[in-house]
Amino acid sequence: MHHSDIVFPTNHNSIHMNTSNTFFGHPIGLKTLFLTEMWERMSYYGMRALLVLYMTGTVTGFNPGLGCSQVDAQAIYGIYVGMVYFMVVPGGWIADNILGHQKAVLIGAFIIALGHFTLAIPIEQSFFLGLTFVVLGTGLLKGNISTIVGELYKNLDEKRDSGYTIFYMSINIGSTLGFLVCAYLGEKIGWHWGFGAAGIGMAFGVIQFLRSKDLLGDAGMHPNEMSDEKRSKLSKYMYASLVGMFVIIGAGLMGLITIDPRVFAENFAYFLTIVAGVYFVYLFLFAGLDATERKNLILLFLLFIGAAAFWAGFDQSAGSLNIFARDYTDLSIASFIIPVGWLQFANPMFVVMFAPIFAGIWAYLARINLNPNLPIKFAIGLLFMALSFLVMIVAVDIALESSPVGMQWLVLTYLFQTWGELALSPIGLSAFSRYGPKRYMGQMFGLWFLASAIGGVMAGLLGGEALDGGLETISPVFSFMIQYYLVIAAVLIGLSFVIKGAKESN
C-alpha cells in the first residue's frame, strides 16, 4: 500500500493506559484505531480504483461516465492524490493547535463519508464537491490517526514498532476490501454504487470510532497547551481559510471559474516543488543547523527527490496502468471478466507476502555486517521501479502487435513496484525521523508528505502524457521515467560512499 499511509508520531509525551484488556497484547485503544483506519482505507482505495475509469467512461451506454479526455482525467486524478497528501500538513496543524487528534480524526472521518455519499449522487456537479470533501476529511484523519497510535505507548515502550506493524495491516485489509467491493459494484452495476459502497464503509468507520472512542483514554485528546487568546486567534485563521476555500469551490461548481485540469496540475506541481525547495533552503541557511545536520539535510534532500519520483511511478496504478488494464488487457478468467480494479489487489497481496521476507533479508545482512545503508536501500527501491516500467514497455510492444495482452504483465509490474515500495517506503520514514533536525521533527514529516503530494500530481501529468495518443505515446513516457530512476539511483549510490552519517545502518 501507499507508504505514506503510516506516519510515526512526533509527540513522545505519551500517555499509557492501564487497562487489563489488550488487543493482540497491545493497548486496547489500538483496536479502535485499527478498525477506523481499515474502513477509511477501504473507502479511499475503493473509490480511487474507480476514479479514472469513471471520468474517462463514455457518456452513453450501460454505465455512463463523464467522458473526459485521458489528459484531463489523469490530471484531475493527479490533483486529487496530490491534494490528499498535501492537506495532511494543515490537518496536523489544526489537530495540534485547535482540535486535538481525536476530534480531528472523528470530524475527518465524518467529512470523508459525506464526500463518498456526495460522489454517489448521479449528477456531474456532485462529483467535484464529493472529491473536495474526501480531500478535506483525509487531511484531518490521515496523519492524526497515526499520531494517536504512538500516544498509546509509553515513551520507550518496545512494543511501539510492532504496534505500528499491526496498524499497517489494517491498511492492507481495508484496501483489499475496497478493491473487491467498490470495483465490482462500480464497474458491473454502476459507478455510483461503487462510490456509495465506499461511503457505507466509511460510515461504519465513524460509528465504530464513536462507540469505542473511550478505549483511547486520554491519547490524542488535547491540543497543545497555549493561552485561550492565542487559540481563538488561530481558530479565526482556520475559519477564515475555510470560508475562502468554500467560496472558490462554490464559484467553480456554479461555473463562474473554469479550470483547465492540466494547467492547474502543472501549476500545483510547481507550487509544491517551490514550497519544498524554499523550505529546504530555509533549513539549510537560516535554521541554525550545525555542520553534521546540514550534511544530513543534503542526504534528505536527495531522498526527497527520489521519493517524489518513486511515487510518480507508483501512483500510476490507479491512473495509466488502470486504463492499460481496461483497454489493452485480457481480463477474462474462464468465462468471467474480472473488474479492472481487481488487478490493483496485487499490491496489498504482495505486501503481505513479501514484507516479512524483506525484513528477514535486512536482519540477515545486518548479522553478517553487509546491511546496505539508507541511500543504497533507497536506490534499490528506485531500481525496482525502473524494472517495473521496463516490463510495461515490453507489454506495450506486444499490445501494439496484437492487443489485448495477458494480465501477467501487469501483475509482474505490480510485483516489482511492491518490492520497490518495501525497500524504500519504511526506509524513507525512518531516514526523515533519524536524520532530520530534532527540533523540526513535525515539519520533517510534513516534507515527507510533500514528496508524496508532488509524486501524486506528477503521476497524473505523466499518465496523461502517456495515454494522450493511445499505445504509441506510452513507451516514450515510461522510458523517460526509467532514465530518471536510474540517474537518481546512481547519485544515491555515489552519495552512500561520501556521506558518513549514513553509515549508521538502518
N, C-alpha and C positions, 0 to 999 in steps of 0.2 A: 504494500500500500504506500501511499504517498508518505515519504519520510516526515514531512512536516506535520504529520498527524500526531506527533508526540513532541511535547516540549518539556524540558526539565525545568523545575521551578527555580526561582532565584531567592525565594524567601526561606531562610533557614531557621527562623524563629518558630519552629513548628510546634504545633500543639498535638500532643499524643492523647489518644483517647483510651482510657482504661475501660475496656469492656470485655466481658468474658466471651462474647460472641466474636467469631472471626470469619473471614472469607478466604478460604484456602490458606489459613494460617496468617492472614494479613488483617489489618483493621477492618471492621465490618463496613465502614464507610466506603471502602473500595468497591463494594457490590453496587452501591447507588451510582457511583461514577462510571463503573464498567457498563452497566445497563444503559445509562444515559448516552454515553459515547457510542455504544453499539447501535442504538436506534438513530442517533444523529448521522453516523457514517452510512447506515443503511439508506437513509433518505438522500444524503449527499451524493453517494456514488450511483444509487439507483437513478436519480434524476439526471446526473451527469452523463450516464451511458446513453440517455435518450436525446440529450440536448441538440447535438449537431444533426442527428438523424431527423428530428422533428423540424428543425429550421430549414433543412435542405429538402424535406419531403415535398412532393408535388402538391399543388393546392387543390387538386381534384382527386377522385378515386376513393378507394376503400378507407384509407386512413390519412386524410389530408394534412399536410404540414404547412409551413409558412412560405415555401417556395423561394427561399433566399438563395443567392449565388453562393458557391463554395467559399469564395473570398470573404464575403460578408459574414457568413455563418461561422467560419473559423475565427474571424476577427472578434465577433461577439463572444464566442467560446473563450478566446484568449483573454478578453477584457474581464469576463466573469471569473475565470480562475485567478487572474492577477488580482482582482479586487478582493476576492475571498481571503487571499493571504495578506494583502496589504492592510485590510481592515482589522487584522489581528492586533496590529500595533496600537491604534487608538482604542480598540476594545480592551486591551490590557491596561491602558492608561485610565480609562473610565472605571474599571474594576478596582485598580489600586487606589484611586483618589476619591471616588464618589460612591460607588455601589457596594464594594466588597465582591469577592469572587463568586460566592454562592448566588447572590442576587443576579449578578451578571449572567451566569450560566442559565438560570431559570428564565430570565427575560429573553435571552438569546434563543433558547430552545423554543419558546412560545412564538417568537418572530419568524423562526425558520419554518415551523409548522404552518403559520399563516401564509408564508411565501409559497410553500408547496401547494396548499389548498387554492391559493390565487392562480397558480400555474394550471391547476386542474379546471379552471373556468374556460370553456372553449371560445374565448374571443381574443383577438390579437393583442389588444391593449393590456390585457391582464398578464401577458407573457413577461413583458419587461418589468412590470410592477412586482410580479412574483419573484423574478430574479433578484431585484433590488432588495426585497425583504430577506431572501436567503443569504445574500451577501452581508447585510447588516447583522442578522442574527448570528451567522457563523463567526463574524468578527468578535461578538461578545462571548460566544461559547468556547471557541476553539482553544485559544491559549489558556484561558482561565480554568477550564476543567482540568487541564494537566497540572496547573499550579496547585489546585486543591489536592490532587493525588499526593504531591510531595509534602503537603502540610499535614497529612495524616500520620507522618512518621516523625520520631524524634530526630534531632539533627544528625546524629552519627549512626542511625539505625541501618544495620547491614541489609535489612530487608527491602530498603527503598528501591534499589535497582531491580530486584525481582518483582516488586510491586508494579513497576513500570512495564516489565515484560508481560505480566498478566493483563495489564491495562491495554497494552498494544494488541493483544489477542482479540480484544473486543472490536478493534478496528477491522481486523480481517473477517471476523464473523459477520459484523454489520455489513461490510462491503459485499460479501458473498450473498447475503440475503437480498441486498439491494439489486445486485445484478440479476439474480434469479427471478425475483418477483417483479420488479419495476420493468425490466427489459422485456419480460414475457408479456405482461399486461399492455405495456405501451406499444409494442410492435405488433402483437397478434390481435388485440382487441381495440385499442385506440390510445393515442398519445396521452390524453388527459386522464385515462385510467391509471397509467403508469405514474403520472405526476401526483394523482390523488393517493396512490398507494404509498408514495414517499411521504406525503402529508400525514397519513394514518400512522406510519412508522414513527414519525417524529412526535405525533400526539401521544403515542404510547410512552415515548421517552419523557415527555413533560409530566404525564400522570404518575409514572413510577418515581420521577425525581421528587415531585410534591409529596408522594406517600412515604418515601424513605429518606427525606432530607434530614430528619432528626438524627439519622445514623452518623451524619458527618460531624456532629458536635459543633465545636467552635471553628473547625478548619475552614478557612476562607470566608468567615462570616463578616469580618470587619475590614473596612478600607484602612489605608494608612492613617496614622494619627496626625491631625492638624487642627488649627483653630476653626470654629464654625464659620467665622467670617471668610476665611480662605476657601473653605469647602463650598460655601454658597457662591463665591466668585467663580470657582471652577465649574460649578453646576451651570451657572449662567452662560459661560462659554460653550458648554456642551449643548445646551438647549438652542442657543443661537445658531450653532453649526448645523444642528438637526433641521431647524426651520429652513435655513438657507438651502440645505440639500433637498428637502422635500419641495421647495418652490421650483428648483431646477428640474427635478424629476417630473413634477406636475406639468411644467411647461413643455417638457419633452413628450409626455403622454398625450397632451392636447394638440400636439403637432406644431407648437409655437417655435420650438427649436428642432431643427432636423440635424442629425449627426451621421456623418459617413463613418461606418464602423471601423473601416481600415485606417482612415486618417486618425480617428480617435485612439485606436490601439497603438499606432506608431507614436503618437504624442505621449500617450500614457507610458509607453516603454521608455521614451526619452526622459520623461519626468521622474520615473522610478530610478533610472540609472543616475541621473543628476543628483537626486536626493542621496543615494548610496555613496556616490563619488564625493560629494561635499562633506558628508559625514565622516568618511574615512580620512579626508584631508584635515578636517577639524580635529579629529582624534590624534592624528599624526603630529600636527603642528602646535595645537593650542590646548591640548588636554593635560599638559604637564606629565607626559609619559617619560619613563627613563629609557635608556638605550635598548635594554632587553625587550621591554614592552613594545617599543617601536619595531624592532626586528620581528617580533611575533605578529605585529599588526600587518606587516608586508605579507607574511605567510597567510594570514586570514583573508587578506585582500585577494590573493591568488585563488584560495579555496572558494571565495565568494564568486569569482568569475567562473570557476569550474562548476560550482553548484548551479548557478543560473543557467549555464549551458546544458547541464545534465537534465534539469527539469524541463528545458525547452524541448528535449527529445522525449523524455518520459511522459510528458503530458500529451504527446501525440496519440496516446492510446484511445482517448475519447474523442480525438479530433480526426486527423488524416487517416490513422490506421483503422478507425471505426468505419470511415467511408470506404476504404480499400476493402474491408471485410464485406460491406454491403454490396458494392458494385462489381468487385473483381474476384470474389472468393466463393468457392462452392461450400455452402453451409449445410448440405444435406447429410444426415446420418440415417441410413436406411431410407425410409420414406418421410422422415420428419425433418423439416427445415428449422434449424435452431435459430432463436433470435440473435441478431448481430451482437447485441450487448453481452451475450453469454461468453463470448471469446475473452472479454476483459476479466472474467473469472479466473483466467490463467494466473494473473499476478498474485492475488491473495493466496491461491493454492500453492504456488511455488514458494511464496514467503514462508508459509507454514512448513513446507518440506525442507527447505534449504537453510532457514535461519539457524537451526541447531548445528548443521554441518559447518557453516561459516564460522560460528562461534567456536566449534571444536578445532577447526583448522588454525584460527588465530591463537587459540590456547596452546596447541601443539607447537606452533612455530615459536611462541614465546618461551616454551620449555627448552627448546634446543637453541635459543638465542638468535633466531632468524626472523623474529616478528617484524614485518616491514613498518617503517614509521608512517606518520599521518599522510604526508604528501604522496607517498607511494601507494597507500591503500586508496587514496582519492583517485590517483592516476589509474589504478586497476579498474575502479568503478567507471571511469570515462572510457577506458579501452573496451570494456564490455558493451558500453553504449554504442561505440563506433561499430563493433561487431554486429549488434542487432540491426543497425541500418544497412550494413553490408548484406545481411540476409534479405532485407526488404528489397534492395536493388536487384538481387537475383530473382526474387519473386516477381518484381515489376517486369523484368526482361522476359520471364516465362509468360506472364499475363499478356504482354504485347504480342507474343507468338500465338498463344491460344488461351484466352480468358474463358471461364474462371479457373483460378489455381486452387490447390488443396489448402485446407485450414492449417496444415502442419507448419507452413511458412510463418504465419502469424504467431502460432504457439511457440515456435523456436525464437522468434523476435522477442516475445514477452519473457521467455526463459532467460535470455542474455540480459534483458533490461532489469529483471528481478535480481540477477547476480550482481549487476552494476549497483543497484539500489542497496543491496545488503553489504557491499564493500564500502559504499560512500555515505549513505544516509546516517547511520548511527555515529559514524566517524565524524561527520560534519558537526553534529550537535556537540559531541564530546570535545572537538577542537575549539569551537567557539567558547565553551564553558571553561576549557583548560587554558587557552592562550589569550583569551580576551582580557583587557584590563579589568580587574576585580570590581572597581567602583562603578564600572559602566555595564554591569552584567545584564541587567534587564534590557538595555538598549542593544547589547550584542545579539540577544535572541531576536529582537526586532529586526536587526540586519539580516539574520539567517532567514527570517520570513520574507524579507525584501528580495532575497535571491530567488525564493520560490515564486514570488509575485512576478519578477522580471521574466523568469523562465516560463511562467504560465502565459504571459502576454506574447512572448516570442514564439511559444508553441503555436498559438493561434495564427500569428503572422506568417510563420514558415509553412504551417499546414495549408493556409490559403494559397500561398505561392506554389506549393507542391501540387495542389489539385486544380489549379486555375485552368490548365489545358488538358485535363484528363490524364491518362497514364504517362504521356510524353514528358510532362513537366515534373513528375515525381522524382525521378532519379537525380537530376542536377541538384535539387534542393537537398536530398539526402546525402549526396556526395559532398556538398559543401559542409554539412553537419559533421560528417566523418572526419574531414580535414581539420575542422575546428577542434574536435575532441582530441585528435592526435597531437595537434600543436600544444594545447593546454597540458595534456598528459606528459609530453616531453619536457615542458618547462617545469612542471611539478617534480618530475623525476630528477631533473638537473638541480632543482632547488633543495631536494631532500639531502643532497650531499653538502650543500652550503650551510643550511640553517642548522645551527647547533641545537637550538631549543627543541627542534622537532625530534631530537634523538630520544627524548622520553617516549618510550613506545606506548601505544595506546592500550 
